[in-house]
Amino acid sequence: MDKGYEKEGFRTIRVKGSVALKFRRFSRRFGQSRSMTLLLMVHFFERHGIDPDQHLGETIASMKLFMKRRFNAMVAIMRSIEKEQTLPTVGMMQALFEQELASDEEEGWDTDFDFIEQQLTEAKAPSEPEPFDGEVTVPKIRYDRLLEEMEELKEDFAYVLDHVSVYHNRFGKDHLKLDLNPEAIEKYRTKLKKQ
């Protein structure tokens, strides 16, 4: 018997024979009586606000996969923002604070006068342009960022090389076979275009 509905009587509903057969099979597979199966179906449609003739498009499993991909894309965007914007800004701020702290420690009465005296003597002497020795100085933040990018490229290249194998052809030249899915190749291609 159905729990909570033991004292209720039965009513008949007229349905087509093929529909009744399908419904009986469905309720057997579901493991409930026909009354409880129909009640659960009605509750499901009411709870989720779905019309029975409404097409949802995709299955729940495919929607889960779509959502997972979107979350992965969001994580990638957030990591990109962190790498491209937040970390360099933090590095610049730290460098500025370190310079400020270093200049505060060096400051004193004697050093101020030495600095002024040095400026006066330099103003009197004609300044000569410094010769270019061929070296270019790069800010430390930019240098660290370039090192990180180089390490990432090394890791990506090693990963690609790990997925390359030699394919021995019986009738012609041997060639290389790349065991990567097209999505990974496209990811590396876009990554190289950005750099």
C-alpha positions as CSV (number, residue, x, y, z in Angstrom):
1,M,0.0,0.0,0.0
2,D,1.0,3.6,-0.5
3,K,2.1,5.3,2.7
4,G,-0.2,8.1,3.7
5,Y,-2.9,7.1,1.2
6,E,-4.1,3.9,2.6
7,K,-7.7,5.1,3.4
8,E,-8.2,6.8,0.0
9,G,-10.3,5.2,-2.6
10,F,-9.3,4.6,-6.2
11,R,-10.6,6.6,-9.2
12,T,-10.3,5.6,-12.8
13,I,-8.6,7.6,-15.5
14,R,-9.2,6.8,-19.2
15,V,-6.0,6.6,-21.2
16,K,-5.1,4.9,-24.5
17,G,-4.0,1.3,-24.3
18,S,-0.4,1.9,-25.5
19,V,0.1,4.8,-23.1
20,A,-1.2,2.7,-20.2
21,L,1.2,-0.1,-21.2
22,K,4.2,2.3,-21.2
23,F,3.1,3.8,-17.9
24,R,2.8,0.3,-16.3
25,R,6.3,-0.6,-17.5
26,F,7.7,2.7,-16.2
27,S,6.1,2.4,-12.8
28,R,7.4,-1.2,-12.5
29,R,10.9,-0.1,-13.4
30,F,10.6,2.8,-10.9
31,G,9.5,0.3,-8.2
32,Q,6.4,2.2,-7.1
33,S,2.7,1.7,-7.5
34,R,1.1,3.5,-10.4
35,S,-0.6,6.1,-8.1
36,M,2.7,7.0,-6.4
37,T,4.6,7.1,-9.7
38,L,2.0,9.5,-11.2
39,L,2.1,11.6,-8.0
40,L,5.9,11.8,-8.0
41,M,5.8,12.8,-11.7
42,V,3.3,15.6,-11.0
43,H,5.4,16.8,-8.0
44,F,8.5,16.8,-10.2
45,F,7.0,19.0,-12.8
46,E,5.5,21.4,-10.2
47,R,8.7,21.6,-8.2
48,H,10.9,22.4,-11.2
49,G,8.4,24.5,-13.1
50,I,8.7,22.4,-16.2
51,D,5.9,21.8,-18.7
52,P,5.6,18.2,-19.8
53,D,5.7,19.3,-23.5
54,Q,8.7,21.5,-23.0
55,H,12.0,20.2,-24.5
56,L,15.0,20.7,-22.3
57,G,17.4,20.4,-25.2
58,E,20.2,18.3,-23.6
59,T,20.5,15.7,-21.0
60,I,21.5,16.5,-17.5
61,A,24.9,14.8,-18.0
62,S,25.7,16.9,-21.0
63,M,24.6,20.0,-19.1
64,K,26.9,19.0,-16.2
65,L,29.8,18.7,-18.7
66,F,29.0,22.1,-20.2
67,M,28.9,23.7,-16.7
68,K,32.2,22.0,-15.8
69,R,33.8,23.4,-19.0
70,R,32.5,26.9,-18.2
71,F,33.9,26.7,-14.7
72,N,37.2,25.6,-16.0
73,A,37.2,28.5,-18.5
74,M,36.4,30.9,-15.6
75,V,39.3,29.5,-13.5
76,A,41.6,29.9,-16.5
77,I,40.4,33.6,-16.9
78,M,41.0,34.2,-13.2
79,R,44.5,32.7,-13.3
80,S,45.2,34.7,-16.4
81,I,44.1,37.9,-14.7
82,E,46.2,37.0,-11.6
83,K,49.3,36.3,-13.8
84,E,48.9,39.2,-16.2
85,Q,47.6,41.9,-13.9
86,T,47.7,41.2,-10.2
87,L,51.1,39.6,-9.7
88,P,53.0,42.3,-11.7
89,T,51.2,45.0,-9.9
90,V,52.0,43.4,-6.5
91,G,55.7,43.0,-7.6
92,M,55.9,46.7,-8.6
93,M,54.3,47.8,-5.3
94,Q,56.8,45.6,-3.4
95,A,59.7,47.0,-5.4
96,L,58.5,50.6,-4.6
97,F,58.2,49.8,-0.9
98,E,61.6,48.2,-0.8
99,Q,63.1,51.2,-2.5
100,E,61.3,53.5,-0.1
101,L,62.5,51.5,2.9
102,A,66.1,51.4,1.6
103,S,66.0,55.2,1.0
104,D,64.6,55.8,4.5
105,E,67.4,53.7,6.1
106,E,70.0,55.6,4.1
107,E,68.6,59.0,5.0
108,G,70.4,61.1,7.6
109,W,71.8,64.6,8.0
110,D,75.3,63.7,6.8
111,T,74.1,61.8,3.7
112,D,71.8,64.7,2.7
113,F,74.6,67.2,2.7
114,D,76.9,64.7,0.8
115,F,74.2,64.4,-1.8
116,I,73.7,68.1,-2.2
117,E,77.5,68.6,-2.4
118,Q,77.8,65.9,-5.0
119,Q,75.0,67.6,-7.1
120,L,76.8,70.9,-6.9
121,T,80.1,69.5,-8.1
122,E,78.4,67.6,-10.9
123,A,76.6,70.8,-12.0
124,K,80.0,72.6,-12.2
125,A,81.6,69.9,-14.3
126,P,80.5,69.3,-17.9
127,S,78.6,66.1,-18.2
128,E,79.8,63.6,-20.7
129,P,77.5,61.0,-22.2
130,E,78.1,57.5,-21.0
131,P,79.3,55.1,-23.7
132,F,76.8,52.4,-24.7
133,D,78.3,49.0,-23.9
134,G,75.7,46.9,-25.7
135,E,73.8,45.8,-22.6
136,V,70.2,46.6,-22.0
137,T,68.9,46.7,-18.5
138,V,65.5,45.3,-17.8
139,P,63.4,45.9,-14.7
140,K,63.5,43.0,-12.3
141,I,59.7,42.5,-12.5
142,R,59.9,42.1,-16.3
143,Y,62.9,39.8,-15.9
144,D,61.1,37.6,-13.4
145,R,58.0,37.5,-15.7
146,L,60.2,36.5,-18.7
147,L,61.8,33.8,-16.6
148,E,58.3,32.4,-15.6
149,E,57.2,32.5,-19.3
150,M,60.4,30.6,-20.3
151,E,59.8,28.0,-17.7
152,E,56.2,27.5,-18.8
153,L,57.3,27.2,-22.4
154,K,59.9,24.6,-21.4
155,E,57.2,22.6,-19.5
156,D,54.8,22.8,-22.5
157,F,57.5,21.8,-25.0
158,A,58.6,18.9,-22.8
159,Y,54.9,17.8,-22.5
160,V,54.5,17.9,-26.3
161,L,57.8,16.0,-26.8
162,D,56.6,13.3,-24.4
163,H,53.6,12.8,-26.7
164,V,55.6,12.5,-29.9
165,S,56.5,9.0,-31.2
166,V,58.2,7.7,-34.3
167,Y,55.9,6.0,-36.7
168,H,57.8,3.4,-38.8
169,N,56.4,3.3,-42.3
170,R,57.1,0.0,-44.2
171,F,56.9,1.5,-47.6
172,G,58.3,5.0,-47.2
173,K,60.1,7.4,-44.8
174,D,59.4,7.2,-41.1
175,H,57.5,10.1,-39.7
176,L,56.5,11.5,-36.3
177,K,53.1,10.9,-34.7
178,L,51.7,13.4,-32.3
179,D,49.4,11.9,-29.6
180,L,47.6,15.1,-28.5
181,N,44.0,15.9,-28.8
182,P,43.1,18.9,-31.0
183,E,42.0,21.0,-28.0
184,A,45.5,20.7,-26.4
185,I,47.1,21.7,-29.7
186,E,44.8,24.7,-30.0
187,K,45.5,25.7,-26.4
188,Y,49.3,25.7,-27.1
189,R,48.7,27.7,-30.3
190,T,46.7,30.4,-28.6
191,K,49.2,30.5,-25.7
192,L,52.1,31.1,-28.2
193,K,50.2,33.8,-30.0
194,K,49.7,35.7,-26.7
195,Q,53.4,35.8,-25.9
